[in-house]
Amino acid sequence: MNGDMQHAEDPHYAALRAQANEEGDKMSACFDRAHETYESGDGAAAKQLSNEGRAHKEKMEQLNREAADWIFAANNSSSPPGTIDLHGLYVQEAIERTELALQAAQSRGGSNLRVIVGKGLHSKNHVAKIKPAIEQLMAKYSFAAELDSQNEGVLVVHLGGEAQGRRGMDADEVTRRLNSDEKCVIM
């Protein structure tokens, strides 16, 4: 097994994601039935089905959070300071973990953050999803970032904002933007 994806094959992790997917399927079925029931004129039954759908959604989100927490901890248990590995995370989870890592690196006074985004080899059709999302996040916060010359699956983020002659924002502005209520939505 390739070292970058070893934890994604763990039975505990796989079971959490599978259970989350099952809850998502149940959620969709409830919402579909709720819509049909409402259209047929039974508002009370539609409301009950909608409530069931919301319960399945909450359970799905809880299971996905648990899976994300587990794999992130497993992947990063031996990572050096200033490096995070995003393998096994969904795109939005990777964005959230990267934002937290940026805040932590800034508070430590680090100059760089190495973000292991992968090359997309394990993604559907081998199309990277996390890498472009994290690149977009860096652009949003005006962080200079570049691929590691030794590994194109690693994005090196320059917290001072400078890479290849580009200038970014100061630390106060970075902290303000990371702490703002702005949300990055990437589908």
C-alpha positions in Angstrom: 0.0 0.0 0.0 1.2 3.4 -0.9 2.2 5.2 2.3 0.1 8.3 1.5 -3.1 6.3 1.5 -2.4 3.6 4.1 -4.9 4.9 6.6 -7.7 5.2 4.0 -7.8 1.4 3.9 -8.2 1.1 7.7 -11.4 -0.8 8.5 -12.5 1.7 11.1 -12.1 4.6 8.8 -13.8 2.8 5.9 -16.7 1.7 8.1 -17.2 5.3 9.3 -17.4 6.6 5.7 -19.6 3.7 4.7 -22.0 4.4 7.6 -22.0 8.1 6.7 -22.9 7.2 3.0 -25.7 5.0 4.2 -27.1 7.9 6.3 -26.8 10.1 3.3 -28.8 7.7 1.2 -31.5 7.5 3.9 -31.5 11.3 4.1 -32.1 11.6 0.4 -34.8 9.0 0.4 -36.6 10.7 3.3 -36.4 14.1 1.6 -37.6 12.6 -1.7 -40.6 10.9 0.0 -41.3 14.1 2.0 -41.5 16.0 -1.3 -43.8 13.5 -2.9 -46.0 13.2 0.2 -46.3 17.0 0.4 -47.3 17.2 -3.3 -50.0 14.6 -2.6 -51.4 16.8 0.1 -50.3 15.1 3.3 -48.4 17.9 5.0 -48.1 16.2 8.4 -46.6 13.1 7.0 -44.3 15.2 4.8 -43.1 17.1 7.9 -42.4 13.8 9.7 -40.4 12.5 6.7 -38.5 15.8 6.5 -37.6 15.5 10.2 -36.4 12.0 9.6 -34.3 13.3 6.7 -32.7 16.0 9.0 -31.9 13.3 11.6 -30.1 11.2 9.0 -28.3 14.3 7.8 -27.0 15.1 11.3 -25.9 11.5 11.8 -24.1 11.5 8.4 -22.3 14.8 9.3 -21.3 13.4 12.7 -19.9 10.2 11.1 -18.0 12.1 8.5 -16.6 14.4 11.2 -15.5 11.4 13.2 -13.9 9.8 10.1 -12.1 13.1 9.2 -10.8 13.5 12.7 -9.5 9.9 12.8 -7.7 10.0 9.4 -6.3 13.5 10.0 -4.8 12.4 13.3 -3.5 9.1 11.8 -2.0 10.8 8.8 -0.3 13.6 10.9 0.7 11.7 14.0 4.4 11.7 12.9 4.3 14.8 10.7 6.9 17.4 11.5 5.7 20.8 12.7 4.7 23.0 9.8 3.4 20.1 7.7 -0.1 18.7 7.3 -1.3 15.7 5.3 -4.8 16.0 3.8 -5.0 12.5 2.3 -8.4 10.8 2.9 -10.3 14.1 3.6 -13.2 15.4 1.6 -12.6 18.8 0.0 -14.5 20.8 2.5 -12.8 18.9 5.4 -9.4 19.6 3.8 -10.2 23.3 3.6 -11.2 23.5 7.2 -8.1 21.6 8.4 -5.9 23.9 6.3 -7.4 27.0 7.7 -6.8 25.7 11.2 -3.2 24.8 10.3 -2.6 28.3 8.9 -3.9 29.9 12.1 -1.6 27.6 14.2 1.4 28.2 12.0 0.8 32.0 12.2 0.5 31.9 16.0 3.8 29.8 16.2 5.5 32.4 14.0 6.2 29.9 11.2 7.3 31.1 7.8 6.0 28.2 5.8 3.3 25.6 5.9 3.8 22.4 3.9 0.4 21.1 2.8 0.4 17.6 1.5 -2.5 17.8 -1.0 -1.7 14.7 -3.1 -1.5 14.4 -6.8 -5.0 13.2 -7.4 -3.9 9.6 -8.1 -6.5 8.2 -5.8 -9.3 10.5 -6.9 -12.0 9.5 -9.4 -10.5 9.6 -12.9 -7.2 10.7 -11.3 -8.4 14.3 -11.2 -7.1 16.1 -8.2 -9.8 17.8 -6.1 -8.0 18.9 -2.9 -5.0 20.5 -4.6 -7.1 23.0 -6.7 -9.3 23.8 -3.7 -6.3 24.5 -1.4 -4.7 26.6 -4.2 -8.0 28.6 -4.4 -8.0 29.0 -0.6 -4.4 30.4 -0.7 -5.4 32.8 -3.4 -8.5 33.9 -1.3 -6.2 34.7 1.6 -3.5 36.1 -0.6 -0.9 33.6 0.5 1.9 32.9 -1.9 2.1 29.2 -2.5 4.0 27.0 -4.9 4.5 23.3 -5.5 7.4 21.7 -3.8 10.1 21.2 -6.4 10.7 17.7 -5.0 7.1 16.5 -4.8 4.2 18.0 -6.8 1.8 16.6 -4.3 3.0 19.1 -1.7 2.0 22.8 -1.7 4.4 25.1 0.2 2.6 28.0 1.6 4.7 31.1 2.4 3.1 32.7 5.4 5.0 35.9 4.9 3.4 36.1 1.5 6.5 35.9 -0.6 7.3 33.3 -3.3 8.7 33.9 -6.7 8.6 37.6 -6.2 5.0 37.8 -5.1 4.0 39.9 -2.1 1.2 39.0 0.3 -0.4 40.5 3.4 1.0 41.0 6.9 0.3 38.7 9.8 -2.5 40.8 11.3 -4.4 40.8 8.0 -4.0 37.1 7.7 -5.3 36.5 11.2 -8.2 38.8 10.6 -9.2 37.0 7.4 -8.8 33.6 8.9 -11.0 34.6 11.8 -13.6 36.3 9.8 -17.0 34.7 9.0 -16.1 34.3 5.4 -16.7 30.8 4.2 -15.1 29.1 1.2 -17.5 26.8 -0.6 -16.0 24.5 -3.1 -18.0 21.7 -4.6 
